[in-house]
């Protein structure tokens, strides 16, 4: 017997996440690119690796999930 989550894992698709920098001081987001991954944390890692992104003071990297339509 398989559980529903086991069968879903076979059909997981990569999603295109919008990658943004969030400035904690100004409380504003700046769009910096896209990354394709299965989760927001994976998308951030893909973006960091592919773009050699370096952390800046007061800035966080944010992966915005795709909108379901």
Phi and psi restraints in degrees (range 20) as a CNS / XPLOR table:
assign (resid 1 and name C) (resid 2 and name N)
       (resid 2 and name CA) (resid 2 and name C) 1.0 -106.0 20.0 2
assign (resid 2 and name N) (resid 2 and name CA)
       (resid 2 and name C) (resid 3 and name N) 1.0 148.6 20.0 2
assign (resid 2 and name C) (resid 3 and name N)
       (resid 3 and name CA) (resid 3 and name C) 1.0 -88.0 20.0 2
assign (resid 3 and name N) (resid 3 and name CA)
       (resid 3 and name C) (resid 4 and name N) 1.0 155.1 20.0 2
assign (resid 3 and name C) (resid 4 and name N)
       (resid 4 and name CA) (resid 4 and name C) 1.0 -58.6 20.0 2
assign (resid 4 and name N) (resid 4 and name CA)
       (resid 4 and name C) (resid 5 and name N) 1.0 -34.3 20.0 2
assign (resid 4 and name C) (resid 5 and name N)
       (resid 5 and name CA) (resid 5 and name C) 1.0 -72.8 20.0 2
assign (resid 5 and name N) (resid 5 and name CA)
       (resid 5 and name C) (resid 6 and name N) 1.0 -27.3 20.0 2
assign (resid 5 and name C) (resid 6 and name N)
       (resid 6 and name CA) (resid 6 and name C) 1.0 -67.9 20.0 2
assign (resid 6 and name N) (resid 6 and name CA)
       (resid 6 and name C) (resid 7 and name N) 1.0 -41.7 20.0 2
assign (resid 6 and name C) (resid 7 and name N)
       (resid 7 and name CA) (resid 7 and name C) 1.0 -71.2 20.0 2
assign (resid 7 and name N) (resid 7 and name CA)
       (resid 7 and name C) (resid 8 and name N) 1.0 -30.6 20.0 2
assign (resid 7 and name C) (resid 8 and name N)
       (resid 8 and name CA) (resid 8 and name C) 1.0 -68.6 20.0 2
assign (resid 8 and name N) (resid 8 and name CA)
       (resid 8 and name C) (resid 9 and name N) 1.0 -31.6 20.0 2
assign (resid 8 and name C) (resid 9 and name N)
       (resid 9 and name CA) (resid 9 and name C) 1.0 -59.8 20.0 2
assign (resid 9 and name N) (resid 9 and name CA)
       (resid 9 and name C) (resid 10 and name N) 1.0 -33.6 20.0 2
assign (resid 9 and name C) (resid 10 and name N)
       (resid 10 and name CA) (resid 10 and name C) 1.0 -65.0 20.0 2
assign (resid 10 and name N) (resid 10 and name CA)
       (resid 10 and name C) (resid 11 and name N) 1.0 -27.1 20.0 2
assign (resid 10 and name C) (resid 11 and name N)
       (resid 11 and name CA) (resid 11 and name C) 1.0 -108.4 20.0 2
assign (resid 11 and name N) (resid 11 and name CA)
       (resid 11 and name C) (resid 12 and name N) 1.0 16.8 20.0 2
assign (resid 11 and name C) (resid 12 and name N)
       (resid 12 and name CA) (resid 12 and name C) 1.0 -69.5 20.0 2
assign (resid 12 and name N) (resid 12 and name CA)
       (resid 12 and name C) (resid 13 and name N) 1.0 137.6 20.0 2
assign (resid 12 and name C) (resid 13 and name N)
       (resid 13 and name CA) (resid 13 and name C) 1.0 -115.7 20.0 2
assign (resid 13 and name N) (resid 13 and name CA)
       (resid 13 and name C) (resid 14 and name N) 1.0 147.8 20.0 2
assign (resid 13 and name C) (resid 14 and name N)
       (resid 14 and name CA) (resid 14 and name C) 1.0 -70.4 20.0 2
assign (resid 14 and name N) (resid 14 and name CA)
       (resid 14 and name C) (resid 15 and name N) 1.0 141.7 20.0 2
assign (resid 14 and name C) (resid 15 and name N)
       (resid 15 and name CA) (resid 15 and name C) 1.0 -116.1 20.0 2
assign (resid 15 and name N) (resid 15 and name CA)
       (resid 15 and name C) (resid 16 and name N) 1.0 150.4 20.0 2
assign (resid 15 and name C) (resid 16 and name N)
       (resid 16 and name CA) (resid 16 and name C) 1.0 -90.0 20.0 2
assign (resid 16 and name N) (resid 16 and name CA)
       (resid 16 and name C) (resid 17 and name N) 1.0 112.5 20.0 2
assign (resid 16 and name C) (resid 17 and name N)
       (resid 17 and name CA) (resid 17 and name C) 1.0 -96.8 20.0 2
assign (resid 17 and name N) (resid 17 and name CA)
       (resid 17 and name C) (resid 18 and name N) 1.0 140.2 20.0 2
assign (resid 17 and name C) (resid 18 and name N)
       (resid 18 and name CA) (resid 18 and name C) 1.0 -81.0 20.0 2
assign (resid 18 and name N) (resid 18 and name CA)
       (resid 18 and name C) (resid 19 and name N) 1.0 129.8 20.0 2
assign (resid 18 and name C) (resid 19 and name N)
       (resid 19 and name CA) (resid 19 and name C) 1.0 -102.9 20.0 2
assign (resid 19 and name N) (resid 19 and name CA)
       (resid 19 and name C) (resid 20 and name N) 1.0 129.9 20.0 2
assign (resid 19 and name C) (resid 20 and name N)
       (resid 20 and name CA) (resid 20 and name C) 1.0 -133.5 20.0 2
assign (resid 20 and name N) (resid 20 and name CA)
       (resid 20 and name C) (resid 21 and name N) 1.0 151.4 20.0 2
assign (resid 20 and name C) (resid 21 and name N)
       (resid 21 and name CA) (resid 21 and name C) 1.0 -98.0 20.0 2
assign (resid 21 and name N) (resid 21 and name CA)
       (resid 21 and name C) (resid 22 and name N) 1.0 134.1 20.0 2
assign (resid 21 and name C) (resid 22 and name N)
       (resid 22 and name CA) (resid 22 and name C) 1.0 -109.5 20.0 2
assign (resid 22 and name N) (resid 22 and name CA)
       (resid 22 and name C) (resid 23 and name N) 1.0 121.6 20.0 2
assign (resid 22 and name C) (resid 23 and name N)
       (resid 23 and name CA) (resid 23 and name C) 1.0 -92.0 20.0 2
assign (resid 23 and name N) (resid 23 and name CA)
       (resid 23 and name C) (resid 24 and name N) 1.0 112.9 20.0 2
assign (resid 23 and name C) (resid 24 and name N)
       (resid 24 and name CA) (resid 24 and name C) 1.0 -66.7 20.0 2
assign (resid 24 and name N) (resid 24 and name CA)
       (resid 24 and name C) (resid 25 and name N) 1.0 -25.8 20.0 2
assign (resid 24 and name C) (resid 25 and name N)
       (resid 25 and name CA) (resid 25 and name C) 1.0 -76.1 20.0 2
assign (resid 25 and name N) (resid 25 and name CA)
       (resid 25 and name C) (resid 26 and name N) 1.0 -47.0 20.0 2
assign (resid 25 and name C) (resid 26 and name N)
       (resid 26 and name CA) (resid 26 and name C) 1.0 -90.0 20.0 2
assign (resid 26 and name N) (resid 26 and name CA)
       (resid 26 and name C) (resid 27 and name N) 1.0 -14.0 20.0 2
assign (resid 26 and name C) (resid 27 and name N)
       (resid 27 and name CA) (resid 27 and name C) 1.0 59.4 20.0 2
assign (resid 27 and name N) (resid 27 and name CA)
       (resid 27 and name C) (resid 28 and name N) 1.0 40.4 20.0 2
assign (resid 27 and name C) (resid 28 and name N)
       (resid 28 and name CA) (resid 28 and name C) 1.0 -126.6 20.0 2
assign (resid 28 and name N) (resid 28 and name CA)
       (resid 28 and name C) (resid 29 and name N) 1.0 150.0 20.0 2
assign (resid 28 and name C) (resid 29 and name N)
       (resid 29 and name CA) (resid 29 and name C) 1.0 -99.4 20.0 2
assign (resid 29 and name N) (resid 29 and name CA)
       (resid 29 and name C) (resid 30 and name N) 1.0 145.3 20.0 2
assign (resid 29 and name C) (resid 30 and name N)
       (resid 30 and name CA) (resid 30 and name C) 1.0 -128.0 20.0 2
assign (resid 30 and name N) (resid 30 and name CA)
       (resid 30 and name C) (resid 31 and name N) 1.0 122.1 20.0 2
assign (resid 30 and name C) (resid 31 and name N)
       (resid 31 and name CA) (resid 31 and name C) 1.0 -67.5 20.0 2
assign (resid 31 and name N) (resid 31 and name CA)
       (resid 31 and name C) (resid 32 and name N) 1.0 132.2 20.0 2
assign (resid 31 and name C) (resid 32 and name N)
       (resid 32 and name CA) (resid 32 and name C) 1.0 -124.0 20.0 2
assign (resid 32 and name N) (resid 32 and name CA)
       (resid 32 and name C) (resid 33 and name N) 1.0 -14.9 20.0 2
assign (resid 32 and name C) (resid 33 and name N)
       (resid 33 and name CA) (resid 33 and name C) 1.0 160.6 20.0 2
assign (resid 33 and name N) (resid 33 and name CA)
       (resid 33 and name C) (resid 34 and name N) 1.0 -165.1 20.0 2
assign (resid 33 and name C) (resid 34 and name N)
       (resid 34 and name CA) (resid 34 and name C) 1.0 -126.0 20.0 2
assign (resid 34 and name N) (resid 34 and name CA)
       (resid 34 and name C) (resid 35 and name N) 1.0 156.6 20.0 2
assign (resid 34 and name C) (resid 35 and name N)
       (resid 35 and name CA) (resid 35 and name C) 1.0 -146.8 20.0 2
assign (resid 35 and name N) (resid 35 and name CA)
       (resid 35 and name C) (resid 36 and name N) 1.0 140.2 20.0 2
assign (resid 35 and name C) (resid 36 and name N)
       (resid 36 and name CA) (resid 36 and name C) 1.0 -101.5 20.0 2
assign (resid 36 and name N) (resid 36 and name CA)
       (resid 36 and name C) (resid 37 and name N) 1.0 124.7 20.0 2
assign (resid 36 and name C) (resid 37 and name N)
       (resid 37 and name CA) (resid 37 and name C) 1.0 -163.7 20.0 2
assign (resid 37 and name N) (resid 37 and name CA)
       (resid 37 and name C) (resid 38 and name N) 1.0 176.9 20.0 2
assign (resid 37 and name C) (resid 38 and name N)
       (resid 38 and name CA) (resid 38 and name C) 1.0 -92.8 20.0 2
assign (resid 38 and name N) (resid 38 and name CA)
       (resid 38 and name C) (resid 39 and name N) 1.0 -13.6 20.0 2
assign (resid 38 and name C) (resid 39 and name N)
       (resid 39 and name CA) (resid 39 and name C) 1.0 -149.8 20.0 2
assign (resid 39 and name N) (resid 39 and name CA)
       (resid 39 and name C) (resid 40 and name N) 1.0 160.3 20.0 2
assign (resid 39 and name C) (resid 40 and name N)
       (resid 40 and name CA) (resid 40 and name C) 1.0 -59.4 20.0 2
assign (resid 40 and name N) (resid 40 and name CA)
       (resid 40 and name C) (resid 41 and name N) 1.0 -42.0 20.0 2
assign (resid 40 and name C) (resid 41 and name N)
       (resid 41 and name CA) (resid 41 and name C) 1.0 -66.1 20.0 2
assign (resid 41 and name N) (resid 41 and name CA)
       (resid 41 and name C) (resid 42 and name N) 1.0 -37.6 20.0 2
assign (resid 41 and name C) (resid 42 and name N)
       (resid 42 and name CA) (resid 42 and name C) 1.0 -67.8 20.0 2
assign (resid 42 and name N) (resid 42 and name CA)
       (resid 42 and name C) (resid 43 and name N) 1.0 -38.4 20.0 2
assign (resid 42 and name C) (resid 43 and name N)
       (resid 43 and name CA) (resid 43 and name C) 1.0 -61.1 20.0 2
assign (resid 43 and name N) (resid 43 and name CA)
       (resid 43 and name C) (resid 44 and name N) 1.0 -42.0 20.0 2
assign (resid 43 and name C) (resid 44 and name N)
       (resid 44 and name CA) (resid 44 and name C) 1.0 -62.8 20.0 2
assign (resid 44 and name N) (resid 44 and name CA)
       (resid 44 and name C) (resid 45 and name N) 1.0 -42.9 20.0 2
assign (resid 44 and name C) (resid 45 and name N)
       (resid 45 and name CA) (resid 45 and name C) 1.0 -64.5 20.0 2
assign (resid 45 and name N) (resid 45 and name CA)
       (resid 45 and name C) (resid 46 and name N) 1.0 -40.1 20.0 2
assign (resid 45 and name C) (resid 46 and name N)
       (resid 46 and name CA) (resid 46 and name C) 1.0 -61.9 20.0 2
assign (resid 46 and name N) (resid 46 and name CA)
       (resid 46 and name C) (resid 47 and name N) 1.0 -46.7 20.0 2
assign (resid 46 and name C) (resid 47 and name N)
       (resid 47 and name CA) (resid 47 and name C) 1.0 -61.6 20.0 2
assign (resid 47 and name N) (resid 47 and name CA)
       (resid 47 and name C) (resid 48 and name N) 1.0 -45.5 20.0 2
assign (resid 47 and name C) (resid 48 and name N)
       (resid 48 and name CA) (resid 48 and name C) 1.0 -58.2 20.0 2
assign (resid 48 and name N) (resid 48 and name CA)
       (resid 48 and name C) (resid 49 and name N) 1.0 -46.1 20.0 2
assign (resid 48 and name C) (resid 49 and name N)
       (resid 49 and name CA) (resid 49 and name C) 1.0 -68.3 20.0 2
assign (resid 49 and name N) (resid 49 and name CA)
       (resid 49 and name C) (resid 50 and name N) 1.0 -46.1 20.0 2
assign (resid 49 and name C) (resid 50 and name N)
       (resid 50 and name CA) (resid 50 and name C) 1.0 -71.8 20.0 2
assign (resid 50 and name N) (resid 50 and name CA)
       (resid 50 and name C) (resid 51 and name N) 1.0 -25.4 20.0 2
assign (resid 50 and name C) (resid 51 and name N)
       (resid 51 and name CA) (resid 51 and name C) 1.0 -115.9 20.0 2
assign (resid 51 and name N) (resid 51 and name CA)
       (resid 51 and name C) (resid 52 and name N) 1.0 6.1 20.0 2
assign (resid 51 and name C) (resid 52 and name N)
       (resid 52 and name CA) (resid 52 and name C) 1.0 50.5 20.0 2
assign (resid 52 and name N) (resid 52 and name CA)
       (resid 52 and name C) (resid 53 and name N) 1.0 43.2 20.0 2
assign (resid 52 and name C) (resid 53 and name N)
       (resid 53 and name CA) (resid 53 and name C) 1.0 -69.6 20.0 2
assign (resid 53 and name N) (resid 53 and name CA)
       (resid 53 and name C) (resid 54 and name N) 1.0 136.5 20.0 2
assign (resid 53 and name C) (resid 54 and name N)
       (resid 54 and name CA) (resid 54 and name C) 1.0 -117.9 20.0 2
assign (resid 54 and name N) (resid 54 and name CA)
       (resid 54 and name C) (resid 55 and name N) 1.0 138.9 20.0 2
assign (resid 54 and name C) (resid 55 and name N)
       (resid 55 and name CA) (resid 55 and name C) 1.0 -65.0 20.0 2
assign (resid 55 and name N) (resid 55 and name CA)
       (resid 55 and name C) (resid 56 and name N) 1.0 144.3 20.0 2
assign (resid 55 and name C) (resid 56 and name N)
       (resid 56 and name CA) (resid 56 and name C) 1.0 -119.5 20.0 2
assign (resid 56 and name N) (resid 56 and name CA)
       (resid 56 and name C) (resid 57 and name N) 1.0 161.0 20.0 2
assign (resid 56 and name C) (resid 57 and name N)
       (resid 57 and name CA) (resid 57 and name C) 1.0 -60.9 20.0 2
assign (resid 57 and name N) (resid 57 and name CA)
       (resid 57 and name C) (resid 58 and name N) 1.0 134.6 20.0 2
assign (resid 57 and name C) (resid 58 and name N)
       (resid 58 and name CA) (resid 58 and name C) 1.0 63.2 20.0 2
assign (resid 58 and name N) (resid 58 and name CA)
       (resid 58 and name C) (resid 59 and name N) 1.0 19.5 20.0 2
assign (resid 58 and name C) (resid 59 and name N)
       (resid 59 and name CA) (resid 59 and name C) 1.0 -125.5 20.0 2
assign (resid 59 and name N) (resid 59 and name CA)
       (resid 59 and name C) (resid 60 and name N) 1.0 132.4 20.0 2
assign (resid 59 and name C) (resid 60 and name N)
       (resid 60 and name CA) (resid 60 and name C) 1.0 -116.2 20.0 2
assign (resid 60 and name N) (resid 60 and name CA)
       (resid 60 and name C) (resid 61 and name N) 1.0 151.1 20.0 2
assign (resid 60 and name C) (resid 61 and name N)
       (resid 61 and name CA) (resid 61 and name C) 1.0 -93.9 20.0 2
assign (resid 61 and name N) (resid 61 and name CA)
       (resid 61 and name C) (resid 62 and name N) 1.0 134.5 20.0 2
assign (resid 61 and name C) (resid 62 and name N)
       (resid 62 and name CA) (resid 62 and name C) 1.0 -128.9 20.0 2
assign (resid 62 and name N) (resid 62 and name CA)
       (resid 62 and name C) (resid 63 and name N) 1.0 134.5 20.0 2
assign (resid 62 and name C) (resid 63 and name N)
       (resid 63 and name CA) (resid 63 and name C) 1.0 -109.9 20.0 2
assign (resid 63 and name N) (resid 63 and name CA)
       (resid 63 and name C) (resid 64 and name N) 1.0 112.8 20.0 2
assign (resid 63 and name C) (resid 64 and name N)
       (resid 64 and name CA) (resid 64 and name C) 1.0 -87.5 20.0 2
assign (resid 64 and name N) (resid 64 and name CA)
       (resid 64 and name C) (resid 65 and name N) 1.0 121.5 20.0 2
assign (resid 64 and name C) (resid 65 and name N)
       (resid 65 and name CA) (resid 65 and name C) 1.0 -65.7 20.0 2
assign (resid 65 and name N) (resid 65 and name CA)
       (resid 65 and name C) (resid 66 and name N) 1.0 155.2 20.0 2
assign (resid 65 and name C) (resid 66 and name N)
       (resid 66 and name CA) (resid 66 and name C) 1.0 -67.0 20.0 2
assign (resid 66 and name N) (resid 66 and name CA)
       (resid 66 and name C) (resid 67 and name N) 1.0 151.6 20.0 2
assign (resid 66 and name C) (resid 67 and name N)
       (resid 67 and name CA) (resid 67 and name C) 1.0 -84.4 20.0 2
assign (resid 67 and name N) (resid 67 and name CA)
       (resid 67 and name C) (resid 68 and name N) 1.0 130.5 20.0 2
assign (resid 67 and name C) (resid 68 and name N)
       (resid 68 and name CA) (resid 68 and name C) 1.0 -82.5 20.0 2
assign (resid 68 and name N) (resid 68 and name CA)
       (resid 68 and name C) (resid 69 and name N) 1.0 133.2 20.0 2
